[in-house]
Amino acid sequence: MLSDAAKEEGVWLLGGSIPERDPADGKVYNTATVYSPAGELVATHRKVHLFDIDIPGKIKFKESETLTGGSSTNYFDTDFARIGLGICYDVRFPELAAIAARQGCQVLIYPGAFNTTTGPLHWELLQRSRAVDNQLYFSMVSPARDLTAGYHAWGHSMVVDPMGVKLVEAEDGEVILHTHIDPKPFHDARAGIPVTTQRRFDVYPDVSKGL
């Protein structure tokens, strides 16, 4: 369906995440897939970090009871940008975003579904942090909140620019958002605050090496 939709509309389409059973080992992964304007599957990301939490009196959730963590970092190339991938809880691990940035990504997109406990605390904070840390565009895309479902998503899909400026944000209901990704803030951020060239890999390691 996603392949047909991408081809019909002539767009790049990131879909998911969805449960994916690997026919080789029978394991189930939390997976996002990317399709080109020709409808071709060009990238697959399996969520690396599984969401196992227990906040007393608020929420307990153990993704590892049914899912297996992915074992690779992933990005895809378009004619306008290199785009890195993650899923939800992956955003809490800055190494994944740092590796993508070191691999030349200008944009990171993470489908995600924070809940109504962690969402108001960290959803925006983490996106702005990853964007500023790595001086790139960052977006997390959430399902709308459905109070009849067993899991209540926070919603609030958004896009953040390389200086941490929030360009667009949804609320908790269903909505379609559009925003323009301008290359200039990307280049201006890296020229004005040149952390990409001032890292001290003689003091600490480059996490992208050896991948």
C-alpha positions as CSV (number, residue, x, y, z in Angstrom):
1,M,0.0,0.0,0.0
2,L,2.8,2.4,0.9
3,S,4.7,1.6,-2.3
4,D,1.6,2.3,-4.4
5,A,0.8,5.5,-2.6
6,A,4.4,6.8,-3.1
7,K,4.3,5.9,-6.8
8,E,0.8,7.4,-7.3
9,E,1.7,10.7,-5.7
10,G,5.3,10.8,-6.9
11,V,6.7,11.4,-3.3
12,W,9.2,10.0,-0.9
13,L,7.2,8.2,1.7
14,L,8.3,7.1,5.2
15,G,5.8,4.6,6.7
16,G,5.5,3.1,10.1
17,S,6.5,2.0,12.4
18,I,4.8,-1.4,12.0
19,P,5.5,-5.0,13.4
20,E,7.7,-6.9,11.0
21,R,8.4,-10.6,11.2
22,D,11.7,-11.7,9.7
23,P,11.0,-14.9,7.7
24,A,14.6,-16.0,8.3
25,D,14.6,-16.1,12.1
26,G,10.9,-15.6,13.0
27,K,11.7,-12.7,15.2
28,V,9.5,-9.6,15.3
29,Y,10.9,-6.1,14.9
30,N,9.5,-2.6,15.2
31,T,10.2,-1.3,11.6
32,A,9.8,1.8,9.5
33,T,10.2,1.6,5.7
34,V,10.9,4.2,3.1
35,Y,9.7,4.3,-0.6
36,S,10.9,6.4,-3.5
37,P,8.7,8.3,-5.9
38,A,8.9,5.3,-8.1
39,G,7.4,3.1,-5.3
40,E,10.7,1.3,-4.7
41,L,11.7,0.2,-1.1
42,V,14.9,2.2,-0.5
43,A,15.4,1.9,3.3
44,T,14.3,-0.2,6.3
45,H,15.0,0.8,9.9
46,R,14.4,-1.6,12.7
47,K,14.1,0.1,16.0
48,V,17.4,-0.3,17.8
49,H,16.5,0.6,21.4
50,L,13.5,-1.3,22.9
51,F,11.1,0.7,25.2
52,D,11.3,-1.1,28.5
53,I,10.3,1.3,31.3
54,D,8.6,1.2,34.7
55,I,7.6,4.5,36.2
56,P,6.0,3.6,39.5
57,G,2.3,4.7,39.7
58,K,2.3,6.0,36.1
59,I,3.3,3.5,33.3
60,K,4.9,0.1,32.8
61,F,5.7,-1.0,29.3
62,K,8.1,-3.7,28.2
63,E,8.6,-3.9,24.4
64,S,11.2,-6.6,24.7
65,E,8.5,-9.1,25.7
66,T,7.4,-9.3,22.0
67,L,10.0,-7.5,19.9
68,T,13.7,-7.8,19.0
69,G,16.0,-4.8,18.7
70,G,17.5,-3.9,15.3
71,S,21.2,-3.9,14.8
72,S,22.0,-1.2,12.3
73,T,21.9,2.5,11.6
74,N,20.1,3.6,8.5
75,Y,19.7,6.5,6.1
76,F,18.6,7.1,2.5
77,D,19.6,9.6,-0.2
78,T,17.3,11.8,-2.2
79,D,18.1,14.4,-4.8
80,F,17.7,17.1,-2.0
81,A,19.1,15.6,1.2
82,R,20.5,12.6,3.0
83,I,17.9,11.5,5.6
84,G,18.6,9.4,8.7
85,L,16.1,7.2,10.4
86,G,15.2,6.2,13.9
87,I,12.1,5.1,15.8
88,C,10.6,6.6,19.0
89,Y,12.8,5.5,21.9
90,D,15.9,5.7,19.7
91,V,15.8,9.5,20.2
92,R,16.9,9.1,23.8
93,F,20.2,7.7,22.7
94,P,22.3,10.6,21.2
95,E,24.8,8.3,19.6
96,L,22.4,7.2,16.9
97,A,21.8,10.8,15.8
98,A,25.5,11.7,16.1
99,I,26.4,8.7,13.9
100,A,23.8,9.8,11.3
101,A,25.2,13.4,11.3
102,R,28.8,12.0,10.9
103,Q,27.5,10.0,8.0
104,G,26.4,13.2,6.2
105,C,22.7,13.3,7.1
106,Q,21.1,16.7,6.9
107,V,17.7,15.6,8.2
108,L,16.6,13.0,10.8
109,I,13.1,11.6,10.9
110,Y,11.9,9.3,13.7
111,P,8.3,8.0,13.7
112,G,7.3,7.8,17.4
113,A,4.5,7.5,19.9
114,F,5.5,8.9,23.3
115,N,2.8,8.6,25.9
116,T,1.0,11.2,27.9
117,T,3.5,10.9,30.8
118,T,6.8,11.2,28.9
119,G,5.4,13.3,26.0
120,P,4.9,16.6,27.9
121,L,8.3,16.1,29.6
122,H,10.6,15.2,26.8
123,W,9.1,14.9,23.3
124,E,10.0,18.5,22.3
125,L,13.1,18.7,24.5
126,L,14.7,15.6,22.9
127,Q,14.0,16.7,19.3
128,R,15.4,20.2,19.9
129,S,18.5,18.7,21.7
130,R,19.3,16.2,18.9
131,A,18.8,19.0,16.3
132,V,21.1,21.4,18.1
133,D,23.7,18.7,19.1
134,N,24.1,17.7,15.4
135,Q,23.1,20.9,13.6
136,L,20.5,19.3,11.4
137,Y,16.8,19.2,10.8
138,F,14.9,16.8,13.1
139,S,11.3,15.6,13.0
140,M,9.3,13.1,15.0
141,V,5.9,12.0,13.6
142,S,3.3,10.7,16.0
143,P,-0.1,9.1,15.6
144,A,-3.0,11.2,16.8
145,R,-4.3,10.5,20.3
146,D,-7.0,7.9,20.6
147,L,-8.5,7.7,24.1
148,T,-10.4,4.5,23.2
149,A,-7.1,2.7,22.6
150,G,-5.0,0.9,25.1
151,Y,-2.1,3.2,24.6
152,H,-2.6,7.0,24.5
153,A,-0.1,8.7,22.2
154,W,1.1,12.2,23.0
155,G,0.8,13.4,19.4
156,H,2.4,16.7,18.7
157,S,4.3,15.8,15.5
158,M,6.9,18.5,14.8
159,V,9.8,19.7,12.7
160,V,12.8,21.5,14.3
161,D,15.6,23.3,12.5
162,P,19.4,23.1,13.1
163,M,19.3,25.9,15.6
164,G,16.6,24.3,17.6
165,V,13.8,26.5,16.3
166,K,10.4,24.7,16.1
167,L,9.1,25.2,12.6
168,V,5.7,23.5,12.9
169,E,3.9,21.4,15.5
170,A,0.6,19.5,15.5
171,E,-1.6,19.1,18.5
172,D,-3.0,15.8,19.6
173,G,-5.6,15.3,16.9
174,E,-5.4,14.2,13.3
175,V,-3.9,16.8,11.1
176,I,-1.7,17.2,8.0
177,L,1.3,19.5,8.4
178,H,3.5,21.2,5.7
179,T,6.8,23.0,6.2
180,H,9.6,24.2,4.0
181,I,13.1,22.8,4.7
182,D,15.5,25.6,3.8
183,P,19.2,24.6,3.3
184,K,20.4,28.0,4.5
185,P,19.8,27.6,8.2
186,F,21.6,24.3,8.0
187,H,24.7,25.9,6.5
188,D,24.4,29.0,8.6
189,A,24.3,27.0,11.9
190,R,27.4,25.0,10.9
191,A,29.3,28.1,9.8
192,G,28.4,30.3,12.8
193,I,28.8,27.6,15.5
194,P,31.3,25.2,14.0
195,V,31.0,22.2,16.3
196,T,31.2,19.9,13.4
197,T,34.8,20.8,12.9
198,Q,35.8,21.5,16.5
199,R,35.2,18.1,18.0
200,R,38.1,16.7,19.9
201,F,38.5,13.1,18.8
202,D,41.9,13.1,20.4
203,V,40.1,13.4,23.7
204,Y,37.1,11.2,23.1
205,P,36.2,8.7,20.4
206,D,34.2,9.3,17.2
207,V,31.1,7.1,17.7
208,S,30.7,6.7,14.0
209,K,34.0,4.9,13.5
210,G,34.1,1.2,13.0
211,L,30.5,0.9,11.7
